[in-house]
Amino acid sequence: MASAPLNELCLATLTLSIVFLTILWYKFTPNIPHDQESRLPPGPRGLPIVGFLPFLRSNLHHQLTELSQHYGPIYKLWLGTKLCIVLNSPSLAKEVVRDQDSIFANRDPPIAGLVGTYGGTDISFSPYGSYWRDMRKLFVREMLSNRNLEVCYSLRKHEVRKTIRNVHTKIGNPIDIGELAFATEMNVIMSMIFGSNFVEEKCRKDGTEFRELVIKFLQVMGKPNISDFFPMLARFDLQGIQKEMAALLKSFESILEPAINEHMKMLMDKSEEIQGNGKKDFMHILLELMEQKNIGKSADLVQIKAILVDIVIGGTDTTITTVEWVMAELLNNPEIMSKVQHELKDVVGMNNIVEESNLSELNYLDAVLKETLRLHPALPLLLPKRPSQSAIVGGYTIPEGTKVLLNVYAIHRDPQVWESPLDFQPERFLNSTNLDYAGNNMKYLPFGSGRRVCAGLPLAEKMLMFILASLLHSFDWKLPEGKKIDLSEGFGLVIKKKERLLAIPTLRLPHSELYQ
Ligand code: HEM
């Protein structure tokens, strides 16, 4: 008996909620003009109000690839009040990142992404325009200039050698490859940003904690958030995602702020240490440029911190995930691993350690890396785009403000584009002249293409090749007894292996001093 009023209450609440949501839906669903609506691409029918949202799965890129088999290379999904259009072919990619790049260079960041980047004041999520252009120029031309990358080689070498020494102490024991790659990449990035002292003091102490933080940051950013699909609900933060992201950003700041402050002080004191040998770390370049531009003081700091989020969070997880996938594919394909090591023996020699000058000669390893990024692109849907005006793509209308996903995962595995697309065959990259990372060939886009192509590409390529060549030249690797490779994927903005990869190293080089 007592449950009857409760049921009535539930029913009333439910009815009211439906009425409320219906009103909101009508009020906030973008008003697409009738002539445009009839020219939208096809797509699955969702439910009223929520659209396709209840049917989304956690491995979104798989699901979107399956949908392209039903609805064709361009289709639409209504996700709450948000219209989302997915592109799944090289010719459609060309229309967007080549023919109409200036319209599609705008981003559609998730709300968690905005919270995690101080309102999108970083490079990745800032809208297309002069602010983004200045920030990107500063990063690409100043921080990642050829000269600066050359000058920083000693830092990269120092960290990679440290990793080799570390593995040497664990010969015969299982090593977590992701953890190893993380420590190396993070130390390199941190020393390039703050100088090597910071790495010794800080990263060493908080290494594991920091890794968890980086992983969590990208997981939270990739979580489906009701606020993104019903923006009018964002203020309620119903899933607590915005709050969680704000807390993660605070933890990130607590690690970086002392170093930023120290640099500011050093710059103000014009200390010898920083002036000296032309070897400026990123922080120094950033602070100097900000000072030259006379941007207001508080704006400076926010911009600096936002750029650091891109480099530290965006740059490291993509790189280490890729190292992990390469090693997993090589352990799964021993004959390919042996070809890589043969090449290392020929190019580097068994009495030498890998130097960055060797990397351009390692054609087979380069092909292995490219093939891995074909099958396992770290960002399989790139970063979402939002056209700044309505456009026609594939003969269909894409209205202004739509979320546009370029499904690189589908393109990279399309049997009409690649022969035996699911097989791991590095040879397919050996004699191809235009399958590079710059996004010139629309069938291969692991770093995106057009104006918003990955800004960290020169550093990413150097680091990936250097870490992999060094690990594979110094050691032989095998799986722990009885273990099989599991190539299934986890969930998040960056697609990682579901299971951590453990592998056992044995010595490969003849002289112990090559491990010092
Ligand atoms: C394996 C390593 C990496 C992969 C696969 C990767 C991939 C990508 C992709 C797919 C995009 C989006 C492109 C688009 O939407 O068209 C991107 C953007 C970006 N990446 Fe990377 N990335 C990697 C490493 C790095 C590193 C090491 C850094 C920095 C040090 C970096 C910094 C950035 C930035 C700043 C953007 C935003 C560019 C913009 O919006 O203008 N990435 N990356």
Boltz pocket constraint, residues with backbone or C-beta under 6 A from the ligand:
constraints:
  - pocket:
      binder: B
      contacts: [[A, 123], [A, 124], [A, 125], [A, 136], [A, 310], [A, 311], [A, 314], [A, 315], [A, 316], [A, 318], [A, 319], [A, 322], [A, 377], [A, 378], [A, 379], [A, 382], [A, 383], [A, 384], [A, 445], [A, 446], [A, 447], [A, 448], [A, 449], [A, 451], [A, 452], [A, 453], [A, 454], [A, 455], [A, 456], [A, 457], [A, 459], [A, 460], [A, 464]]
      max_distance: 6.0
